[in-house]
Amino acid sequence: MFVNTIVWTLACVFFHYTIGLGLAVMLNRKFRGRSLYRVLLIVPWAVPAFVSAFAWKFIFNPDRGLFNAALQAIGFEPVARFEHRWTAMFAAICTNIWLGVPFMMVAILGGLQSIPAELYEAAEMDGATPRQRFVNVTLPGLRPVSSTVILLGTIWTFNMFPIIYFVTGGQPAGETEILVTGAYRAAFESIRNYSLAATYGVLILSMLMVYAAVYRRVLKARGEVF
């Protein structure tokens, strides 16, 4: 359960940030239909998490799901995704990426628009390539925003109960449970072990407090105010 929580959190936050950064960089440029794309990419964020969870559960359904239907249409065998630990976890991670990317995109887009255009002009005059401008101007300019959204994204993902509960349901045989779903099942299912649920809660709080403290200290050591 602990390993699942760490893998779940790291994978989701990594893809949230990288995909959100890529989309933000794209939407920061001027092109036709930019406003429409911005609205469409924010839609997953506006949909309640449990609705998205049920939608993705249907997509990955082994019997009637769209994913297996597409595989069969191109000649592949259907995948019993929820019968194996990591394929089931993959489905949950895909769902959470769908939900979390819009927040990262909006936050990073705001950070991009706060970077002075003069910095890019000066770098271009010095002969910097687009890659060099991205590495030496864009990424340093996004550090304040990036540090905040990564911390928030880690805390939210660590405690993201509905995706695991509704998409995988802990299948197979509880192998995709994370700490927060384990706490729920201990408190409200089977024999209702409230002491175990409370232990999970204290463990979750302690881990997040330690993470936040270490994260803040690292940023402070690097000269970044948080």
C-alpha positions as CSV (number, residue, x, y, z in Angstrom):
1,M,0.0,0.0,0.0
2,F,2.8,2.4,0.8
3,V,4.6,1.5,-2.4
4,N,1.4,2.1,-4.4
5,T,1.0,5.5,-2.8
6,I,4.5,6.6,-3.7
7,V,4.4,5.3,-7.2
8,W,0.9,6.8,-7.7
9,T,2.0,10.2,-6.4
10,L,5.3,10.4,-8.3
11,A,3.8,9.2,-11.6
12,C,0.8,11.5,-11.5
13,V,2.7,14.7,-10.4
14,F,5.4,14.1,-13.0
15,F,3.0,13.8,-15.9
16,H,0.8,16.6,-14.5
17,Y,3.7,19.0,-14.5
18,T,5.4,17.9,-17.8
19,I,2.2,17.7,-19.8
20,G,0.8,20.9,-18.2
21,L,4.1,22.7,-19.0
22,G,4.0,21.6,-22.6
23,L,0.4,22.7,-23.1
24,A,1.1,26.0,-21.3
25,V,4.0,26.7,-23.6
26,M,1.8,25.9,-26.6
27,L,-1.1,28.1,-25.5
28,N,1.2,31.0,-24.7
29,R,1.9,31.4,-28.4
30,K,-0.5,33.2,-30.7
31,F,-2.4,31.0,-33.1
32,R,-5.9,30.7,-34.5
33,G,-8.4,29.3,-32.1
34,R,-6.2,29.7,-29.0
35,S,-9.1,30.8,-26.8
36,L,-11.2,27.8,-27.8
37,Y,-8.4,25.4,-27.0
38,R,-7.9,27.0,-23.6
39,V,-11.5,26.4,-22.8
40,L,-11.5,22.8,-24.0
41,L,-8.4,21.9,-22.1
42,I,-9.8,23.3,-18.8
43,V,-13.0,21.2,-19.1
44,P,-11.6,18.1,-17.3
45,W,-10.9,20.3,-14.3
46,A,-14.5,21.6,-14.2
47,V,-15.9,18.0,-14.2
48,P,-16.4,16.5,-10.7
49,A,-13.8,13.9,-10.0
50,F,-16.2,11.0,-9.4
51,V,-17.9,11.7,-12.8
52,S,-14.5,11.5,-14.6
53,A,-13.7,8.3,-12.6
54,F,-16.9,6.6,-13.8
55,A,-16.2,7.7,-17.4
56,W,-12.7,6.3,-17.3
57,K,-13.9,3.1,-15.6
58,F,-16.2,2.6,-18.6
59,I,-13.4,3.3,-21.0
60,F,-11.2,0.6,-19.5
61,N,-14.1,-1.8,-18.9
62,P,-12.8,-5.3,-20.0
63,D,-16.1,-6.3,-21.6
64,R,-17.7,-3.1,-23.0
65,G,-15.0,-0.6,-22.7
66,L,-13.9,1.7,-25.5
67,F,-10.2,0.9,-25.0
68,N,-10.6,-2.9,-25.6
69,A,-13.1,-2.2,-28.5
70,A,-10.3,-0.1,-30.2
71,L,-7.8,-2.8,-29.6
72,Q,-10.1,-5.4,-31.1
73,A,-10.8,-3.2,-34.1
74,I,-7.1,-3.1,-35.0
75,G,-6.6,-6.9,-34.4
76,F,-5.3,-7.0,-30.9
77,E,-6.6,-9.1,-28.0
78,P,-8.6,-7.3,-25.3
79,V,-6.8,-6.5,-22.0
80,A,-8.2,-7.6,-18.6
81,R,-6.8,-4.4,-17.1
82,F,-8.2,-4.8,-13.6
83,E,-6.9,-8.3,-13.1
84,H,-3.3,-7.2,-12.8
85,R,-1.8,-4.8,-10.3
86,W,0.1,-2.4,-12.5
87,T,-2.3,-2.4,-15.4
88,A,-5.1,-1.4,-13.0
89,M,-2.8,1.2,-11.5
90,F,-2.1,2.5,-15.0
91,A,-5.8,3.0,-15.6
92,A,-6.1,5.0,-12.3
93,I,-3.0,7.1,-13.2
94,C,-4.4,7.9,-16.6
95,T,-7.6,9.1,-15.0
96,N,-5.8,11.3,-12.5
97,I,-3.6,12.8,-15.2
98,W,-6.7,13.8,-17.1
99,L,-8.0,15.5,-14.0
100,G,-4.8,17.2,-12.9
101,V,-3.2,18.5,-16.0
102,P,-5.6,21.5,-16.5
103,F,-4.7,22.9,-13.1
104,M,-1.0,22.7,-13.8
105,M,-1.5,24.2,-17.3
106,V,-3.5,27.2,-16.0
107,A,-1.0,27.9,-13.2
108,I,2.1,27.6,-15.5
109,L,0.4,29.6,-18.2
110,G,0.0,32.4,-15.7
111,G,3.7,32.1,-14.8
112,L,4.7,32.2,-18.4
113,Q,2.8,35.4,-19.0
114,S,4.6,37.0,-16.0
115,I,8.0,36.5,-17.6
116,P,9.2,39.8,-19.2
117,A,9.3,39.6,-23.0
118,E,12.5,41.6,-22.9
119,L,14.4,38.6,-21.5
120,Y,13.5,36.6,-24.6
121,E,14.4,39.4,-26.9
122,A,17.8,39.8,-25.2
123,A,18.4,36.1,-25.4
124,E,17.5,36.0,-29.1
125,M,19.8,38.9,-29.8
126,D,22.6,37.0,-28.1
127,G,22.0,34.1,-30.5
128,A,20.2,31.8,-28.1
129,T,18.4,28.9,-29.8
130,P,14.7,28.1,-28.8
131,R,15.9,25.3,-26.6
132,Q,18.5,27.6,-24.8
133,R,15.8,30.2,-24.3
134,F,13.5,27.6,-22.8
135,V,16.2,26.2,-20.5
136,N,17.8,29.5,-19.4
137,V,14.8,31.9,-19.5
138,T,11.5,30.0,-19.3
139,L,12.4,27.4,-16.6
140,P,14.1,29.8,-14.2
141,G,11.2,32.3,-14.6
142,L,8.7,29.5,-13.7
143,R,10.5,28.4,-10.5
144,P,8.2,30.3,-8.1
145,V,5.1,28.9,-9.8
146,S,6.6,25.5,-10.3
147,S,7.6,25.1,-6.7
148,T,4.0,25.9,-5.5
149,V,2.1,23.8,-7.9
150,I,4.3,20.8,-7.4
151,L,3.8,21.0,-3.7
152,L,0.1,21.4,-4.0
153,G,-0.1,18.7,-6.7
154,T,1.8,16.2,-4.5
155,I,-0.5,16.8,-1.5
156,W,-3.7,16.6,-3.6
157,T,-2.6,13.4,-5.4
158,F,-1.4,11.8,-2.2
159,N,-4.9,12.2,-0.8
160,M,-6.8,11.6,-4.1
161,F,-9.4,9.1,-2.8
162,P,-12.2,9.0,-5.5
163,I,-10.0,7.9,-8.4
164,I,-8.6,4.8,-6.8
165,Y,-11.9,4.0,-5.1
166,F,-14.1,4.3,-8.2
167,V,-11.7,3.3,-11.0
168,T,-9.9,0.3,-9.6
169,G,-11.8,-0.4,-6.4
170,G,-8.6,-1.7,-5.0
171,Q,-8.6,-4.5,-7.6
172,P,-7.1,-7.0,-7.9
173,A,-7.6,-8.2,-4.3
174,G,-6.6,-4.9,-2.8
175,E,-3.3,-4.6,-4.7
176,T,-4.0,-1.1,-5.9
177,E,-5.0,0.4,-2.6
178,I,-3.3,3.6,-1.4
179,L,-3.1,4.8,2.1
180,V,-6.2,7.1,2.0
181,T,-8.4,4.3,0.5
182,G,-6.9,1.9,3.1
183,A,-8.0,4.3,5.9
184,Y,-11.5,4.5,4.5
185,R,-11.9,0.7,4.2
186,A,-10.5,0.2,7.7
187,A,-13.0,2.7,9.1
188,F,-16.2,1.9,7.1
189,E,-16.0,-1.6,5.8
190,S,-15.7,-5.1,7.2
191,I,-15.1,-5.0,11.0
192,R,-14.7,-1.2,11.1
193,N,-11.3,-0.9,12.7
194,Y,-11.3,2.7,13.7
195,S,-7.9,2.5,15.4
196,L,-6.2,1.3,12.2
197,A,-8.0,4.0,10.2
198,A,-6.7,6.6,12.7
199,T,-3.2,5.2,12.4
200,Y,-3.4,5.6,8.6
201,G,-4.6,9.2,9.1
202,V,-1.7,10.1,11.4
203,L,0.7,8.4,9.0
204,I,-0.6,10.3,6.0
205,L,-0.5,13.6,7.9
206,S,3.0,13.0,9.2
207,M,4.4,12.0,5.8
208,L,2.9,15.1,4.1
209,M,4.2,17.4,6.9
210,V,7.7,16.0,6.6
211,Y,7.6,16.3,2.8
212,A,6.4,19.9,3.0
213,A,9.1,20.8,5.6
214,V,11.9,19.2,3.6
215,Y,10.6,20.6,0.3
216,R,10.5,24.1,1.8
217,R,14.0,23.8,3.3
218,V,15.4,22.7,-0.1
219,L,13.8,25.7,-1.8
220,K,15.1,28.0,0.9
221,A,18.6,26.6,0.4
222,R,18.4,27.3,-3.3
223,G,17.4,30.9,-2.6
224,E,13.8,30.5,-3.6
225,V,11.3,32.1,-1.2
226,F,8.2,30.0,-0.5
